[in-house]
Amino acid sequence: MNDDEGHDQWSDREPPTRGPSAPPTLRFDPLATGLGVFAAVAIPIFVIGYTRPSGSNATIIVIGIAAGLVVGIIAGLWVAHRGGSVWRGPQL
């Protein structure tokens, strides 16, 4: 038996700041976020405008690309403003 029975050996240990056992730090690249949001918004609208039964509609396609561009830029700027950290609350 150990002298420190009843004492949890892991209770007073803090997780390391680096390495595989460190808690993850979620940082997002603003450019990648902006491109992803652009694609998520523009592609469905583009497909709807291109595959309409009555033929493709250039207006819908342009609106989809413009909306995706605006929302992608806003998302990228927002992530850049927050330093890549989207969630500043406690990490689970």
Secondary structure, DSSP 4 states (H G I P E B T S, - for coil): --TTTT--TTTTPPPPSSSTTSPP-----HHHHHHHHHHHHHHHHHHHHHS-TT---HHHHHHHHHHHHHHHHHHHHHHHHTTT-S--S---
